[in-house]
Structure formats: structure tokens, C-alpha cells
Amino acid sequence: MSEYVNHRVLIFGKTYPEPSTKYLETVCTGGITEDGRLIRLYPLSFRYLHEQVKFTKWQWIEVGLKKATDDPRPESFRPDETTIKPGAKVETKRGD
């Protein structure tokens, strides 16, 4: 089994939370890495994260990731929620 590797990811979207029997509740989160790769973070129990590590759209985060073994899509990674470190927010024209 592969180990988690730390990455810096710019978050650009989150789905609506879905109930899950395995994970309680999950959110699929999309982003782009510093080297320009699209990335899908799943599962993420966003509502249950500590307030200090919650992040917004258009915010950089550092997070440990490993390739999802149950999803063949190349962009799918499993995040280690205990390693999330929110970073700088990117200004947008719309302000969101």
C-alpha cells in the first residue's frame, strides 16, 4: 500500500455533502496541484473537520495524498484529513 505524500493544492470546487454508511458524510473536492495537474480529493468529511483546517474555494492547502486504489481515474486521490494545512487565498474578480 502506498504512503501519503504531501502536496500543495489549489481548491476550486466542492460538491454538496452526501451521506455515507462507510464515511458518515463525504464531499468530493476538486483542485489543481502546483505543477498543473487536476486532482480529485475523495473521501473528505468536510463538515466534521476542525475549524482550524477547514478551507474555502480558491484557497491553497497542503495535504497528504495517496492514489485511490478503488477508483481507476488518474486524478483520484485519497486525502489524509489529519494533515490538512490551509494556506493563502487567491483573489478572484467575483470575490468568491
Steps between C-alpha positions, in 0.01 A plus 500: 500500500637839407579767755352849515711766327463867586367722218399863464157527333292800391138412574251606232185313595315279746187293447196499723549264800364149450408259780726196508469179701875449480623859562195664673493783245724577205585786270685466170748786470676615185826685467818549307853424619789745482627319191163540321343156546125475562428311817192349665505463880260234628373415755508817705278546809505877465225587749680302772845656452631718782428868434875576482543274194184579304572669168309693237484499124804672344723425797830313500529207738778260587380144545633147502366303202524148369364356177147364542513124453124460458464762225676452164487870402855641495394820678346321803691517827415419860583786741633458854268745677734524800767667284291784350664841537304789344713763327461819299177589327502603134314822417231467233318769304169384647639483854411136564 
